[in-house]
Amino acid sequence: MQPFLFLGTRAEDDVADSEYAAVLRFTGLDERDVRRVRLERGALGAVDLADWSGIVLGGGPFNVSDPPELKSDVQHRVEAELRGLATRVVAADFPFLGACYGIGTLGTLAGGLVDRTYGEPIGAVEVRLTDAGRADDLFGVLPPAFDAFLGHKEAVAVLPAGAVLLASSATCPVQAFRIGEHVYATQFHPELDVPALLHRIEVYRHHGYFDPVELDTVLARARTGVVTEPPRLLARFVERYAR
């Protein structure tokens, strides 16, 4: 089997390793079959799509809607590299699943707009599939409504031209979309369980997702989440695209 490529952007080793471990666990694959590149550490380099079964992009603290002057050199580099890769992926209609940061990466293509209009607090949110989502070969493994973990400052306000809306929530109209037949982005995190979410809340308490004085409240709310369905997306992505 051709391996899958996992792209991460988290600078904190423990969170980055936890995210990668979750992707391995929920895909049912091991490190030989899901190769990791940590973009925050160095340049992406050349990616020959023919070498891979598909690409998975994890989340992270970068936001494409941040003012340019507030972005670090690393963030500018990562955004440029991912935009170049995303443009190639869309042109080739190559299997791609971007979680959270995938919204920022794909959502700004082809006239799409990502801004701060539809941010959501950290926790579990009910997500509902659209008719297209229920009929989709990837998202169709999910029930019509399910809870998912998320927490984000930015979201898609205007879909890219030609994109297909697959899922929404009451507070964020675009929870998932597809470009072409094989390029996907989710606003929610399909890899998150409660322990991993609690850990991220602790690590990112000073990153502007919530007032740090509310830490205990945010942790308590996260502990009540019952999220079981989103990881099925990762397993289905592998089932559909492994070659």
N, C-alpha and C positions, 0 to 999 in steps of 0.2 A: 504493500500500500504506500502511495505517496503520503508523506506526513502533512499535517496541518501546521500553519504558521500562526502563533499567538503573539500579538503585539501588546506590550504593556507600557504604561507611562508613569507608574507610581514610584516615587523616589524612596519611599520607606521600605526597607527590605522585608520586614515582617508582613506588611500589607500586600506587597507585590507577590511574595511567595504564597501567601494565603489565597490570593486571587487565582494564581496559576494552578495551585493544588486543587481548587474547586473546579476549575475548567477540566482538569484531568479526571477528577472524580465523576463529574456529571457527564462527560463524554464517554467514560469507560476506557480511555486510552492512557498510555504512559508517556514518559518524556521522549521516547524514541519516535513517537507518533505525533506529538504536539511540541514543536520546537519553539522556544521562547526568545524574543528579542525585546530588550528593555530600551525603549527609545529615549528615555530620559538620560541614559548613560552614554549614548553615542549615536552616530549616524546610522540610519537604516541600511544604507548601501543598496546595491542592486538586488532587485527581487524579480526572478524569472517565474512568472505565474505557472509555467509548465512543470516546475519542481514541486508544486504543492497541490493537495486536494482542495484546500480552501483556506481562508484567512479569518481569524477571529481577533477583534480589537476589544481590549478591556476598557474599563473606565479610568477615571483619574481626576485630579483637581484642576486640570486646565479647562478653560472656558473660551471658546472662540469669540464670544461677545465681550470679553475683557477689552478695555481700551488698549490700543496698540502700545502706547507708551508705558503701560503697566506690565506688559508681558516681558518675561525674561528672554534672553537670547535662546535658551533651550526651548522655551515654548514656541517662539517664532520658528525655530528649526523644525520642531516636531510637527507643527501645523503645516508647514510647507511640504515636508516629506509625505505626510498623510494625504494632503490634498493631491499631490502628484500621483500617489499610489491609488487613491480613490478614483481619480480620473481614468486611470488605466483599467481598474477593476470594472468600472461602469461600462467603458467602451467594449471590454471583452465579455461583459456579463458573467464575470467570474465569481464563484461562490465566496461570499463575504458576509460576516455577521458582526456588526459593531454594537456593543452594549454601552449605553450612556454616552461615552465620548464618540461613539459612532454616529449619534445624532448630530453632534457638532461637525463631524468630518463629512458626512454625506448630506446633511441638511442645508448646507450652504452652496451646494452645486446647483447649476441650472436655474438660477433665479430664486432659490430657496432662501428663507430668512430664519436665522436663529437669534433670539433675543431673550430678554428677561421677563417677558409677559407672563409666561406660564410655569414659573418655578414651583416646585412642590417640596414641602418639608420632608425630612427623613422619616421613613416608616413604611408601613404596608398600605397599599392603595388598591382598590378594586379596579381592574382593567377589563374592558369589554372589547371583544373582537368585532370588527365590522363584517358585513357580508363577505367582502373580499378576504378578510382574515380567516373566516371560517372555511372558505373554499381554498385557501392557500395550502400548498403541499408541505410547507414547513410549519406554519402557525396552526394548521388544522389539527395538530396533535393536542392542542390545548382546548379546554372547555370554553364555551362562549363567554363566560365571565370567570375571573380568577383573581386572587390577590397576588401582588408582586411587591418586592422591596425596591425602594427608590429614594432619592433625595438629590435634588438638582437645582441650580440657580437659573439655568437657561434651558430653552426648549424650542422646538420648531414652531414658528408663528405662521410661516407660509411654506408649504411643501415645494420641493423642487419640481420643475415641470416634468410631467409624465409619471411622477411617483404615485404609488398606490397606497392609500391609508389602510392599515391592517388592524390597528387597535387604538383605543382612546380611554381616557378616564374623565371623571366629572370635572377635574380641575386642570387637565392638560389634554387638549384635543388630539395631539399626536403622540401616542405612546409607542407606535411602531409603524414602519412603512417599508415598502419594497420599491427598488428601482430595477427595471427590466424584470427578469425572471428569477435571478439568483443573488441579488445584492440587497441585504437587509440591515436595518438599524432598529434598535430598541431604546426607548428612554429608560425603562426599568432594567434591573440587573438580574438576568437569568441565573447567575452563578451564586447569588447570595443566600445564605441561611442565617438564622438568628445569631449564632456565635460570631460569625464573620461580620455581620452588620454591627454588633455591639463593639467589636474591636475597631472597626472603621470610625465609628462615632467618637471613640476615645482618641484615636490618632488625629482626626480632622476637626477636633473641637474648636480650633482657632482659625479655621479656614473660611469662616463666614457662612456656613450652612445654618447656624443657629447661634444665639447668644450663649457664650460659654457658661454663664450662670445657670442656664437651663439644662445643663448636662444630665443631671439625674432624671429630669422629666423626660428628656428625649430617650434616654436609655430605658426607662420604664415603659414608654410607649412602644419602643422597638421589641421589647420582650413579649408583648402581647400578640405580636404578628404570627399568623399561621399561614405560611407560604409553602406550597407543595408543588405547584404546577410548572412555574417558569423553567426549572432545570431541564424539563423535557425538550425544550428547544435545542439545547446543546447536544443531547443524544440524537435528536432527529436530524440536526445539521450534519453530524458525522454519518448517520445512516444514509442520508440522501446523497452525500457528496464524496465519501471515501472512494478512492479509485486506485 
